[in-house]
Amino acid sequence: MLNITTIREEPLVLIASPYHPLSGLEKVELDQLKEMEWIMPEESCNYRTMLEKVLRANGIPFRIGLELGNPEAIKRCVMTGPGISLLPKMVVEEEICRGDLAALPFAHPDIRLDLQMMIHPKKWISHSLLEFMNMLKRSS
């Protein structure tokens, strides 16, 4: 059994082009996501699974315009097209600061991402790795 330590919650950001109709809103409600075109990460992505579960549970129809396995490709498609996406904040911070992407004011309690550290209990850990692990724990 692995030893699992939650490091911190990584915020997920709903992104769109700065010219997207939702980007000018003060708050994006779940029902405003009806019929939106999504640029989605691959199916195995845990935050995509959470998003789709929330949309389906609330009867929000959605269209998947593209499914991509690379966050950089997702960002480029969102920057240049009508689609929206959900990505970790650390992946999109720079583009949001530059104004290439807009962070839509949306949050849902069932869509969250915890960064975790998993360690096999019988794994030998060097002093350097132990220090790195302790640094991660302190930064949370």
Chimera marker file (.cmm) of the C-alpha trace (Angstrom):
<marker_set name="trace">
<marker id="1" x="0.000" y="0.000" z="0.000" r="1" g="1" b="0" radius="0.5"/>
<marker id="2" x="1.312" y="3.445" z="-0.915" r="1" g="1" b="0" radius="0.5"/>
<marker id="3" x="1.764" y="6.254" z="1.580" r="1" g="1" b="0" radius="0.5"/>
<marker id="4" x="-0.183" y="9.216" z="0.203" r="1" g="1" b="0" radius="0.5"/>
<marker id="5" x="0.298" y="12.798" z="1.345" r="1" g="1" b="0" radius="0.5"/>
<marker id="6" x="-1.822" y="15.640" z="0.004" r="1" g="1" b="0" radius="0.5"/>
<marker id="7" x="0.497" y="18.552" z="-0.734" r="1" g="1" b="0" radius="0.5"/>
<marker id="8" x="-2.096" y="21.173" z="-1.619" r="1" g="1" b="0" radius="0.5"/>
<marker id="9" x="-5.172" y="21.887" z="-3.678" r="1" g="1" b="0" radius="0.5"/>
<marker id="10" x="-4.331" y="23.183" z="-7.146" r="1" g="1" b="0" radius="0.5"/>
<marker id="11" x="-7.024" y="25.568" z="-8.377" r="1" g="1" b="0" radius="0.5"/>
<marker id="12" x="-8.679" y="24.655" z="-11.652" r="1" g="1" b="0" radius="0.5"/>
<marker id="13" x="-9.470" y="27.518" z="-14.011" r="1" g="1" b="0" radius="0.5"/>
<marker id="14" x="-12.174" y="27.699" z="-16.635" r="1" g="1" b="0" radius="0.5"/>
<marker id="15" x="-10.518" y="29.445" z="-19.584" r="1" g="1" b="0" radius="0.5"/>
<marker id="16" x="-11.664" y="31.100" z="-22.792" r="1" g="1" b="0" radius="0.5"/>
<marker id="17" x="-10.444" y="33.561" z="-25.344" r="1" g="1" b="0" radius="0.5"/>
<marker id="18" x="-10.567" y="37.136" z="-24.014" r="1" g="1" b="0" radius="0.5"/>
<marker id="19" x="-13.162" y="37.762" z="-26.769" r="1" g="1" b="0" radius="0.5"/>
<marker id="20" x="-15.463" y="34.921" z="-25.711" r="1" g="1" b="0" radius="0.5"/>
<marker id="21" x="-18.973" y="36.050" z="-24.616" r="1" g="1" b="0" radius="0.5"/>
<marker id="22" x="-18.502" y="34.524" z="-21.146" r="1" g="1" b="0" radius="0.5"/>
<marker id="23" x="-15.249" y="36.402" z="-20.513" r="1" g="1" b="0" radius="0.5"/>
<marker id="24" x="-17.030" y="39.670" z="-19.757" r="1" g="1" b="0" radius="0.5"/>
<marker id="25" x="-19.262" y="38.269" z="-17.014" r="1" g="1" b="0" radius="0.5"/>
<marker id="26" x="-18.773" y="38.947" z="-13.320" r="1" g="1" b="0" radius="0.5"/>
<marker id="27" x="-19.734" y="35.353" z="-12.515" r="1" g="1" b="0" radius="0.5"/>
<marker id="28" x="-20.316" y="32.328" z="-14.718" r="1" g="1" b="0" radius="0.5"/>
<marker id="29" x="-23.146" y="30.103" z="-13.522" r="1" g="1" b="0" radius="0.5"/>
<marker id="30" x="-23.380" y="26.421" z="-14.375" r="1" g="1" b="0" radius="0.5"/>
<marker id="31" x="-26.433" y="26.909" z="-16.609" r="1" g="1" b="0" radius="0.5"/>
<marker id="32" x="-24.477" y="29.416" z="-18.721" r="1" g="1" b="0" radius="0.5"/>
<marker id="33" x="-22.240" y="26.531" z="-19.833" r="1" g="1" b="0" radius="0.5"/>
<marker id="34" x="-25.117" y="24.927" z="-21.793" r="1" g="1" b="0" radius="0.5"/>
<marker id="35" x="-24.161" y="24.014" z="-25.352" r="1" g="1" b="0" radius="0.5"/>
<marker id="36" x="-20.644" y="25.412" z="-24.973" r="1" g="1" b="0" radius="0.5"/>
<marker id="37" x="-17.955" y="23.889" z="-27.134" r="1" g="1" b="0" radius="0.5"/>
<marker id="38" x="-15.261" y="22.303" z="-24.974" r="1" g="1" b="0" radius="0.5"/>
<marker id="39" x="-11.621" y="21.686" z="-25.744" r="1" g="1" b="0" radius="0.5"/>
<marker id="40" x="-11.106" y="18.732" z="-23.430" r="1" g="1" b="0" radius="0.5"/>
<marker id="41" x="-8.063" y="16.912" z="-22.099" r="1" g="1" b="0" radius="0.5"/>
<marker id="42" x="-7.954" y="13.200" z="-22.813" r="1" g="1" b="0" radius="0.5"/>
<marker id="43" x="-10.590" y="10.947" z="-21.228" r="1" g="1" b="0" radius="0.5"/>
<marker id="44" x="-8.248" y="9.618" z="-18.535" r="1" g="1" b="0" radius="0.5"/>
<marker id="45" x="-7.816" y="13.118" z="-17.053" r="1" g="1" b="0" radius="0.5"/>
<marker id="46" x="-9.337" y="13.240" z="-13.552" r="1" g="1" b="0" radius="0.5"/>
<marker id="47" x="-10.529" y="16.863" z="-13.693" r="1" g="1" b="0" radius="0.5"/>
<marker id="48" x="-12.213" y="16.220" z="-17.061" r="1" g="1" b="0" radius="0.5"/>
<marker id="49" x="-14.057" y="13.317" z="-15.426" r="1" g="1" b="0" radius="0.5"/>
<marker id="50" x="-15.157" y="15.583" z="-12.550" r="1" g="1" b="0" radius="0.5"/>
<marker id="51" x="-16.292" y="18.302" z="-14.961" r="1" g="1" b="0" radius="0.5"/>
<marker id="52" x="-18.315" y="15.925" z="-17.138" r="1" g="1" b="0" radius="0.5"/>
<marker id="53" x="-19.912" y="14.371" z="-14.053" r="1" g="1" b="0" radius="0.5"/>
<marker id="54" x="-21.023" y="17.796" z="-12.800" r="1" g="1" b="0" radius="0.5"/>
<marker id="55" x="-22.334" y="18.843" z="-16.219" r="1" g="1" b="0" radius="0.5"/>
<marker id="56" x="-24.300" y="15.599" z="-16.654" r="1" g="1" b="0" radius="0.5"/>
<marker id="57" x="-25.650" y="15.631" z="-13.076" r="1" g="1" b="0" radius="0.5"/>
<marker id="58" x="-27.017" y="19.128" z="-13.665" r="1" g="1" b="0" radius="0.5"/>
<marker id="59" x="-28.436" y="18.408" z="-17.106" r="1" g="1" b="0" radius="0.5"/>
<marker id="60" x="-25.996" y="20.733" z="-18.859" r="1" g="1" b="0" radius="0.5"/>
<marker id="61" x="-25.599" y="19.650" z="-22.504" r="1" g="1" b="0" radius="0.5"/>
<marker id="62" x="-22.097" y="20.192" z="-23.882" r="1" g="1" b="0" radius="0.5"/>
<marker id="63" x="-20.161" y="19.599" z="-27.087" r="1" g="1" b="0" radius="0.5"/>
<marker id="64" x="-16.607" y="18.345" z="-27.266" r="1" g="1" b="0" radius="0.5"/>
<marker id="65" x="-14.980" y="20.216" z="-30.132" r="1" g="1" b="0" radius="0.5"/>
<marker id="66" x="-11.554" y="18.687" z="-29.616" r="1" g="1" b="0" radius="0.5"/>
<marker id="67" x="-9.929" y="16.220" z="-27.272" r="1" g="1" b="0" radius="0.5"/>
<marker id="68" x="-6.204" y="16.789" z="-26.802" r="1" g="1" b="0" radius="0.5"/>
<marker id="69" x="-3.592" y="15.173" z="-24.584" r="1" g="1" b="0" radius="0.5"/>
<marker id="70" x="-1.363" y="18.229" z="-24.325" r="1" g="1" b="0" radius="0.5"/>
<marker id="71" x="-2.224" y="21.290" z="-22.197" r="1" g="1" b="0" radius="0.5"/>
<marker id="72" x="-0.204" y="23.554" z="-24.518" r="1" g="1" b="0" radius="0.5"/>
<marker id="73" x="-2.309" y="22.445" z="-27.485" r="1" g="1" b="0" radius="0.5"/>
<marker id="74" x="-5.499" y="22.991" z="-25.469" r="1" g="1" b="0" radius="0.5"/>
<marker id="75" x="-4.412" y="26.538" z="-24.583" r="1" g="1" b="0" radius="0.5"/>
<marker id="76" x="-3.587" y="27.372" z="-28.227" r="1" g="1" b="0" radius="0.5"/>
<marker id="77" x="-6.966" y="26.113" z="-29.424" r="1" g="1" b="0" radius="0.5"/>
<marker id="78" x="-8.825" y="28.078" z="-26.757" r="1" g="1" b="0" radius="0.5"/>
<marker id="79" x="-6.847" y="31.244" z="-27.572" r="1" g="1" b="0" radius="0.5"/>
<marker id="80" x="-7.824" y="31.119" z="-31.222" r="1" g="1" b="0" radius="0.5"/>
<marker id="81" x="-11.314" y="29.668" z="-31.205" r="1" g="1" b="0" radius="0.5"/>
<marker id="82" x="-14.752" y="29.665" z="-29.624" r="1" g="1" b="0" radius="0.5"/>
<marker id="83" x="-14.094" y="26.763" z="-27.244" r="1" g="1" b="0" radius="0.5"/>
<marker id="84" x="-13.593" y="26.800" z="-23.487" r="1" g="1" b="0" radius="0.5"/>
<marker id="85" x="-11.588" y="24.466" z="-21.280" r="1" g="1" b="0" radius="0.5"/>
<marker id="86" x="-10.743" y="23.611" z="-17.697" r="1" g="1" b="0" radius="0.5"/>
<marker id="87" x="-7.067" y="23.413" z="-16.766" r="1" g="1" b="0" radius="0.5"/>
<marker id="88" x="-4.948" y="23.701" z="-13.609" r="1" g="1" b="0" radius="0.5"/>
<marker id="89" x="-4.098" y="27.300" z="-12.747" r="1" g="1" b="0" radius="0.5"/>
<marker id="90" x="-0.349" y="26.624" z="-12.816" r="1" g="1" b="0" radius="0.5"/>
<marker id="91" x="-0.678" y="25.663" z="-16.498" r="1" g="1" b="0" radius="0.5"/>
<marker id="92" x="-2.483" y="28.845" z="-17.602" r="1" g="1" b="0" radius="0.5"/>
<marker id="93" x="-1.188" y="31.576" z="-15.256" r="1" g="1" b="0" radius="0.5"/>
<marker id="94" x="1.279" y="33.066" z="-17.711" r="1" g="1" b="0" radius="0.5"/>
<marker id="95" x="-1.226" y="33.305" z="-20.591" r="1" g="1" b="0" radius="0.5"/>
<marker id="96" x="-3.847" y="34.849" z="-18.308" r="1" g="1" b="0" radius="0.5"/>
<marker id="97" x="-1.344" y="37.457" z="-17.062" r="1" g="1" b="0" radius="0.5"/>
<marker id="98" x="-0.408" y="38.322" z="-20.672" r="1" g="1" b="0" radius="0.5"/>
<marker id="99" x="-4.083" y="38.605" z="-21.640" r="1" g="1" b="0" radius="0.5"/>
<marker id="100" x="-3.902" y="35.748" z="-24.150" r="1" g="1" b="0" radius="0.5"/>
<marker id="101" x="-6.487" y="33.782" z="-22.146" r="1" g="1" b="0" radius="0.5"/>
<marker id="102" x="-9.323" y="34.881" z="-19.881" r="1" g="1" b="0" radius="0.5"/>
<marker id="103" x="-9.991" y="33.136" z="-16.574" r="1" g="1" b="0" radius="0.5"/>
<marker id="104" x="-13.742" y="32.827" z="-16.327" r="1" g="1" b="0" radius="0.5"/>
<marker id="105" x="-15.196" y="33.497" z="-12.867" r="1" g="1" b="0" radius="0.5"/>
<marker id="106" x="-16.505" y="29.986" z="-12.243" r="1" g="1" b="0" radius="0.5"/>
<marker id="107" x="-16.140" y="27.548" z="-9.366" r="1" g="1" b="0" radius="0.5"/>
<marker id="108" x="-17.890" y="24.369" z="-8.305" r="1" g="1" b="0" radius="0.5"/>
<marker id="109" x="-17.195" y="22.400" z="-5.096" r="1" g="1" b="0" radius="0.5"/>
<marker id="110" x="-17.162" y="19.066" z="-6.941" r="1" g="1" b="0" radius="0.5"/>
<marker id="111" x="-14.455" y="20.169" z="-9.379" r="1" g="1" b="0" radius="0.5"/>
<marker id="112" x="-11.136" y="20.283" z="-7.547" r="1" g="1" b="0" radius="0.5"/>
<marker id="113" x="-7.639" y="18.927" z="-7.915" r="1" g="1" b="0" radius="0.5"/>
<marker id="114" x="-5.430" y="17.826" z="-5.038" r="1" g="1" b="0" radius="0.5"/>
<marker id="115" x="-1.704" y="17.501" z="-5.680" r="1" g="1" b="0" radius="0.5"/>
<marker id="116" x="-0.502" y="14.389" z="-3.920" r="1" g="1" b="0" radius="0.5"/>
<marker id="117" x="2.798" y="12.702" z="-3.202" r="1" g="1" b="0" radius="0.5"/>
<marker id="118" x="2.748" y="8.888" z="-3.264" r="1" g="1" b="0" radius="0.5"/>
<marker id="119" x="5.573" y="6.820" z="-1.854" r="1" g="1" b="0" radius="0.5"/>
<marker id="120" x="5.990" y="3.074" z="-1.684" r="1" g="1" b="0" radius="0.5"/>
<marker id="121" x="6.653" y="2.180" z="1.987" r="1" g="1" b="0" radius="0.5"/>
<marker id="122" x="9.604" y="-0.067" z="1.073" r="1" g="1" b="0" radius="0.5"/>
<marker id="123" x="11.240" y="2.438" z="-1.279" r="1" g="1" b="0" radius="0.5"/>
<marker id="124" x="14.735" y="3.522" z="-0.302" r="1" g="1" b="0" radius="0.5"/>
<marker id="125" x="14.835" y="7.309" z="-0.003" r="1" g="1" b="0" radius="0.5"/>
<marker id="126" x="18.074" y="9.232" z="-0.426" r="1" g="1" b="0" radius="0.5"/>
<marker id="127" x="18.854" y="12.279" z="1.733" r="1" g="1" b="0" radius="0.5"/>
<marker id="128" x="18.258" y="14.545" z="-1.257" r="1" g="1" b="0" radius="0.5"/>
<marker id="129" x="14.882" y="13.024" z="-2.006" r="1" g="1" b="0" radius="0.5"/>
<marker id="130" x="13.899" y="13.164" z="1.677" r="1" g="1" b="0" radius="0.5"/>
<marker id="131" x="14.792" y="16.855" z="1.804" r="1" g="1" b="0" radius="0.5"/>
<marker id="132" x="12.777" y="17.495" z="-1.368" r="1" g="1" b="0" radius="0.5"/>
<marker id="133" x="9.778" y="15.646" z="0.104" r="1" g="1" b="0" radius="0.5"/>
<marker id="134" x="10.030" y="17.646" z="3.326" r="1" g="1" b="0" radius="0.5"/>
<marker id="135" x="10.240" y="20.878" z="1.316" r="1" g="1" b="0" radius="0.5"/>
<marker id="136" x="7.027" y="19.931" z="-0.515" r="1" g="1" b="0" radius="0.5"/>
<marker id="137" x="5.261" y="19.209" z="2.770" r="1" g="1" b="0" radius="0.5"/>
<marker id="138" x="6.396" y="22.542" z="4.252" r="1" g="1" b="0" radius="0.5"/>
<marker id="139" x="5.217" y="24.473" z="1.183" r="1" g="1" b="0" radius="0.5"/>
<marker id="140" x="1.638" y="23.265" z="1.544" r="1" g="1" b="0" radius="0.5"/>
<link id1="1" id2="2" r="1" g="1" b="0" radius="0.2"/>
<link id1="2" id2="3" r="1" g="1" b="0" radius="0.2"/>
<link id1="3" id2="4" r="1" g="1" b="0" radius="0.2"/>
<link id1="4" id2="5" r="1" g="1" b="0" radius="0.2"/>
<link id1="5" id2="6" r="1" g="1" b="0" radius="0.2"/>
<link id1="6" id2="7" r="1" g="1" b="0" radius="0.2"/>
<link id1="7" id2="8" r="1" g="1" b="0" radius="0.2"/>
<link id1="8" id2="9" r="1" g="1" b="0" radius="0.2"/>
<link id1="9" id2="10" r="1" g="1" b="0" radius="0.2"/>
<link id1="10" id2="11" r="1" g="1" b="0" radius="0.2"/>
<link id1="11" id2="12" r="1" g="1" b="0" radius="0.2"/>
<link id1="12" id2="13" r="1" g="1" b="0" radius="0.2"/>
<link id1="13" id2="14" r="1" g="1" b="0" radius="0.2"/>
<link id1="14" id2="15" r="1" g="1" b="0" radius="0.2"/>
<link id1="15" id2="16" r="1" g="1" b="0" radius="0.2"/>
<link id1="16" id2="17" r="1" g="1" b="0" radius="0.2"/>
<link id1="17" id2="18" r="1" g="1" b="0" radius="0.2"/>
<link id1="18" id2="19" r="1" g="1" b="0" radius="0.2"/>
<link id1="19" id2="20" r="1" g="1" b="0" radius="0.2"/>
<link id1="20" id2="21" r="1" g="1" b="0" radius="0.2"/>
<link id1="21" id2="22" r="1" g="1" b="0" radius="0.2"/>
<link id1="22" id2="23" r="1" g="1" b="0" radius="0.2"/>
<link id1="23" id2="24" r="1" g="1" b="0" radius="0.2"/>
<link id1="24" id2="25" r="1" g="1" b="0" radius="0.2"/>
<link id1="25" id2="26" r="1" g="1" b="0" radius="0.2"/>
<link id1="26" id2="27" r="1" g="1" b="0" radius="0.2"/>
<link id1="27" id2="28" r="1" g="1" b="0" radius="0.2"/>
<link id1="28" id2="29" r="1" g="1" b="0" radius="0.2"/>
<link id1="29" id2="30" r="1" g="1" b="0" radius="0.2"/>
<link id1="30" id2="31" r="1" g="1" b="0" radius="0.2"/>
<link id1="31" id2="32" r="1" g="1" b="0" radius="0.2"/>
<link id1="32" id2="33" r="1" g="1" b="0" radius="0.2"/>
<link id1="33" id2="34" r="1" g="1" b="0" radius="0.2"/>
<link id1="34" id2="35" r="1" g="1" b="0" radius="0.2"/>
<link id1="35" id2="36" r="1" g="1" b="0" radius="0.2"/>
<link id1="36" id2="37" r="1" g="1" b="0" radius="0.2"/>
<link id1="37" id2="38" r="1" g="1" b="0" radius="0.2"/>
<link id1="38" id2="39" r="1" g="1" b="0" radius="0.2"/>
<link id1="39" id2="40" r="1" g="1" b="0" radius="0.2"/>
<link id1="40" id2="41" r="1" g="1" b="0" radius="0.2"/>
<link id1="41" id2="42" r="1" g="1" b="0" radius="0.2"/>
<link id1="42" id2="43" r="1" g="1" b="0" radius="0.2"/>
<link id1="43" id2="44" r="1" g="1" b="0" radius="0.2"/>
<link id1="44" id2="45" r="1" g="1" b="0" radius="0.2"/>
<link id1="45" id2="46" r="1" g="1" b="0" radius="0.2"/>
<link id1="46" id2="47" r="1" g="1" b="0" radius="0.2"/>
<link id1="47" id2="48" r="1" g="1" b="0" radius="0.2"/>
<link id1="48" id2="49" r="1" g="1" b="0" radius="0.2"/>
<link id1="49" id2="50" r="1" g="1" b="0" radius="0.2"/>
<link id1="50" id2="51" r="1" g="1" b="0" radius="0.2"/>
<link id1="51" id2="52" r="1" g="1" b="0" radius="0.2"/>
<link id1="52" id2="53" r="1" g="1" b="0" radius="0.2"/>
<link id1="53" id2="54" r="1" g="1" b="0" radius="0.2"/>
<link id1="54" id2="55" r="1" g="1" b="0" radius="0.2"/>
<link id1="55" id2="56" r="1" g="1" b="0" radius="0.2"/>
<link id1="56" id2="57" r="1" g="1" b="0" radius="0.2"/>
<link id1="57" id2="58" r="1" g="1" b="0" radius="0.2"/>
<link id1="58" id2="59" r="1" g="1" b="0" radius="0.2"/>
<link id1="59" id2="60" r="1" g="1" b="0" radius="0.2"/>
<link id1="60" id2="61" r="1" g="1" b="0" radius="0.2"/>
<link id1="61" id2="62" r="1" g="1" b="0" radius="0.2"/>
<link id1="62" id2="63" r="1" g="1" b="0" radius="0.2"/>
<link id1="63" id2="64" r="1" g="1" b="0" radius="0.2"/>
<link id1="64" id2="65" r="1" g="1" b="0" radius="0.2"/>
<link id1="65" id2="66" r="1" g="1" b="0" radius="0.2"/>
<link id1="66" id2="67" r="1" g="1" b="0" radius="0.2"/>
<link id1="67" id2="68" r="1" g="1" b="0" radius="0.2"/>
<link id1="68" id2="69" r="1" g="1" b="0" radius="0.2"/>
<link id1="69" id2="70" r="1" g="1" b="0" radius="0.2"/>
<link id1="70" id2="71" r="1" g="1" b="0" radius="0.2"/>
<link id1="71" id2="72" r="1" g="1" b="0" radius="0.2"/>
<link id1="72" id2="73" r="1" g="1" b="0" radius="0.2"/>
<link id1="73" id2="74" r="1" g="1" b="0" radius="0.2"/>
<link id1="74" id2="75" r="1" g="1" b="0" radius="0.2"/>
<link id1="75" id2="76" r="1" g="1" b="0" radius="0.2"/>
<link id1="76" id2="77" r="1" g="1" b="0" radius="0.2"/>
<link id1="77" id2="78" r="1" g="1" b="0" radius="0.2"/>
<link id1="78" id2="79" r="1" g="1" b="0" radius="0.2"/>
<link id1="79" id2="80" r="1" g="1" b="0" radius="0.2"/>
<link id1="80" id2="81" r="1" g="1" b="0" radius="0.2"/>
<link id1="81" id2="82" r="1" g="1" b="0" radius="0.2"/>
<link id1="82" id2="83" r="1" g="1" b="0" radius="0.2"/>
<link id1="83" id2="84" r="1" g="1" b="0" radius="0.2"/>
<link id1="84" id2="85" r="1" g="1" b="0" radius="0.2"/>
<link id1="85" id2="86" r="1" g="1" b="0" radius="0.2"/>
<link id1="86" id2="87" r="1" g="1" b="0" radius="0.2"/>
<link id1="87" id2="88" r="1" g="1" b="0" radius="0.2"/>
<link id1="88" id2="89" r="1" g="1" b="0" radius="0.2"/>
<link id1="89" id2="90" r="1" g="1" b="0" radius="0.2"/>
<link id1="90" id2="91" r="1" g="1" b="0" radius="0.2"/>
<link id1="91" id2="92" r="1" g="1" b="0" radius="0.2"/>
<link id1="92" id2="93" r="1" g="1" b="0" radius="0.2"/>
<link id1="93" id2="94" r="1" g="1" b="0" radius="0.2"/>
<link id1="94" id2="95" r="1" g="1" b="0" radius="0.2"/>
<link id1="95" id2="96" r="1" g="1" b="0" radius="0.2"/>
<link id1="96" id2="97" r="1" g="1" b="0" radius="0.2"/>
<link id1="97" id2="98" r="1" g="1" b="0" radius="0.2"/>
<link id1="98" id2="99" r="1" g="1" b="0" radius="0.2"/>
<link id1="99" id2="100" r="1" g="1" b="0" radius="0.2"/>
<link id1="100" id2="101" r="1" g="1" b="0" radius="0.2"/>
<link id1="101" id2="102" r="1" g="1" b="0" radius="0.2"/>
<link id1="102" id2="103" r="1" g="1" b="0" radius="0.2"/>
<link id1="103" id2="104" r="1" g="1" b="0" radius="0.2"/>
<link id1="104" id2="105" r="1" g="1" b="0" radius="0.2"/>
<link id1="105" id2="106" r="1" g="1" b="0" radius="0.2"/>
<link id1="106" id2="107" r="1" g="1" b="0" radius="0.2"/>
<link id1="107" id2="108" r="1" g="1" b="0" radius="0.2"/>
<link id1="108" id2="109" r="1" g="1" b="0" radius="0.2"/>
<link id1="109" id2="110" r="1" g="1" b="0" radius="0.2"/>
<link id1="110" id2="111" r="1" g="1" b="0" radius="0.2"/>
<link id1="111" id2="112" r="1" g="1" b="0" radius="0.2"/>
<link id1="112" id2="113" r="1" g="1" b="0" radius="0.2"/>
<link id1="113" id2="114" r="1" g="1" b="0" radius="0.2"/>
<link id1="114" id2="115" r="1" g="1" b="0" radius="0.2"/>
<link id1="115" id2="116" r="1" g="1" b="0" radius="0.2"/>
<link id1="116" id2="117" r="1" g="1" b="0" radius="0.2"/>
<link id1="117" id2="118" r="1" g="1" b="0" radius="0.2"/>
<link id1="118" id2="119" r="1" g="1" b="0" radius="0.2"/>
<link id1="119" id2="120" r="1" g="1" b="0" radius="0.2"/>
<link id1="120" id2="121" r="1" g="1" b="0" radius="0.2"/>
<link id1="121" id2="122" r="1" g="1" b="0" radius="0.2"/>
<link id1="122" id2="123" r="1" g="1" b="0" radius="0.2"/>
<link id1="123" id2="124" r="1" g="1" b="0" radius="0.2"/>
<link id1="124" id2="125" r="1" g="1" b="0" radius="0.2"/>
<link id1="125" id2="126" r="1" g="1" b="0" radius="0.2"/>
<link id1="126" id2="127" r="1" g="1" b="0" radius="0.2"/>
<link id1="127" id2="128" r="1" g="1" b="0" radius="0.2"/>
<link id1="128" id2="129" r="1" g="1" b="0" radius="0.2"/>
<link id1="129" id2="130" r="1" g="1" b="0" radius="0.2"/>
<link id1="130" id2="131" r="1" g="1" b="0" radius="0.2"/>
<link id1="131" id2="132" r="1" g="1" b="0" radius="0.2"/>
<link id1="132" id2="133" r="1" g="1" b="0" radius="0.2"/>
<link id1="133" id2="134" r="1" g="1" b="0" radius="0.2"/>
<link id1="134" id2="135" r="1" g="1" b="0" radius="0.2"/>
<link id1="135" id2="136" r="1" g="1" b="0" radius="0.2"/>
<link id1="136" id2="137" r="1" g="1" b="0" radius="0.2"/>
<link id1="137" id2="138" r="1" g="1" b="0" radius="0.2"/>
<link id1="138" id2="139" r="1" g="1" b="0" radius="0.2"/>
<link id1="139" id2="140" r="1" g="1" b="0" radius="0.2"/>
</marker_set>
